[in-house]
Amino acid sequence: MTAFEHRIASAWKPLLVSGALAFTYSTVLWKLGYDWWTDDNYSHGLLVPFVVGYIVWYGFDRLRGATSDRGALLGLFLIIGAALMLLVGTMAAVLFAQRLSLLIMAAGVLVYFFGTGLVKRLALLFLLLLLSIPIPQLFFNKIAFPLQLLASRVADDGIRFLGIPVDRKGNVLEIVPAGSTDIVRLEVVEACSGIRSLMTLITLALILGYFTSERRQRYADGLFGFFTDRDVQRTVFLMVAAVPVALVTNAARVITTGLLAYYFGEETVNGFWHDISGSVVFLSALVILFGLNFFIKGWFGGSNIAGSEPMSFVAAIRKGPVSVRKTVTVFLAVVFCGVFVNWFQYRGEVHVARKPLNEIPRQLGSWEQRNEDIRFDPETEKVLRASDYVMRDYYGPGKRLNLYVGYYASQRSGATYHSPLSCLPGTGWEMVDPELVEVSTPGGHHLTVNQYVVQRGEHKEYLIYWYQGRGRTAASEYVDRFYTSYDSLTMRRSDGGMVRIMTPFGKDPARSLASAMDLTSHVADNIGQFLPD
């Protein structure tokens, strides 16, 4: 049998394992690809598989046919661990765990077949893939909010330095154009804070460091083979530098937008400049990274790892074919996991009967709804992705209170309520004086809620909110997320919602707070029909 015929005859082994992985992770891959296509924060994920493919192809001659018995037990342990993570992540509706499981599974398969040395030398590829996995929304919001505040502060200082009067309220910059009395509001949301381009820039910094490495041709050693290597140090520096570069370029975008708004009016904010500014800012950040890379490489030099071409990775380990026994073992383990995952995925969730939120009583205690429900604009509704929501004003003796309830029938696909800690600062509110407050209702219920003072300029309001679903209430979004995952696992339900009440301070803040608490108690008594137990 010729070498070509031998390769054709052995092709069934990788195809069999690949087919098992595709079957098991089909839903995970589809959702991940959808997020790459629709989420600007991780659109670089569409590029990563091609880069990974090129790197593998570039060093394929060194890796082809490499096998080693060392690490087979570890590989099997990783495969089993990844399968369990996928099962639990699917049943508990944790997308990040499902996607991380795919990387661990891939590492386990490689270790099982080829030994630990190969995976060590593929560390760059796994890091690239890890950077393309969207982080959980809870943690994303924790990153985005500080970046928003920092970008708004930098932009505020920059606009003031240019002699233009500006008033910053949280993440909103207010400018009165020259010769006008109308206020133009610039919202420093995620897209303008740097977070939307940050993950992409970090990933591109890693790719840039690799492709400009002097040791790239020695693929078998891997980019991260030696942490004392100047190429590695330069790459790490570029990845760290991507953070301030993203922030500075996006702050420059806001400053430029403020200048255009002041001298040419509000139409420039929403016109041609707004449409192209995002691309201009990203390209500018990329050019800065290229410049930094050129400077650092010229100043510090390239690789300091001496020596001639080392013994190739293939020559360093024993050669031998992948056994049929190993192939069948991995195939059965992965398919066995895939059967359970796909069965659970396609059997769906338990949906319980509930009333639509617009049927929440118009009269709650002494509070009465007098106007029609308030609706968000289509763009906001697209971001919220709520299955159902209601927002309305209730009126009582000399007071107005705003109620918002958002409901999500399933949170398995990633759609979930947005914490006020993330949403309100994006519209100019600053949140201070946080408290956890125990509420007792007329109907005998007890719950813990969040209480904040939110302010925008001189205007202040009380904010009360909590999370509720499946018979549970929680003040902490982390606690609620834990119970959502637990209930998805044990009850096949991930439905739930958030309840928020706001009221202005008015002339008597103590009375305003008492009014908000009173409405809270009546809402808590009635909301179970709409956020079902």
Secondary structure, DSSP 8 states (H G I E B T S, - for coil): --HHHHHHHHTHHHHHHHHHHHHHTHHHHHHHHHHHHH-GGGGGGGTHHHHHHHHHHHTHHHHTTB--STTHHHHHHHHHHHHHHHHHHHHTT-HHHHHHHHHHHHHHHHHHHH-HHHHHHTHHHHHHHHHTS---HHHHHHHHHHHHHHHHHHHHHHHHHTT---EEETTEEEE--TT----EEEE--HHHHTHHHHHHHHHHHHHHHHHT-TTTT-GGG-TTS-TT-HHHHHHHHHHHHHHHHHHHHHHHHHHHHHHHHHHH-GGGTSSHHHHHHHHHHHHHHHHHHHHHHHHHHHHH-S----SS----HHHHS-B----HHHHHHHHHHHHHHHHHHHHHHHH---------GGGS-SEETTEEE-S------HHHHHHH--SEEEEEEEEETTEEEEEEEEEES--TTS-----HHHHHHHTT-EEEEEEEEEEE-TTS-EEEEEEEEEEETTEEEEEEEEEEETTEEES-HHHHHHHHHHHHHHHS---EEEEEEEEE--S-HHHHHHHHHHHHHHHHHHGGGTS--
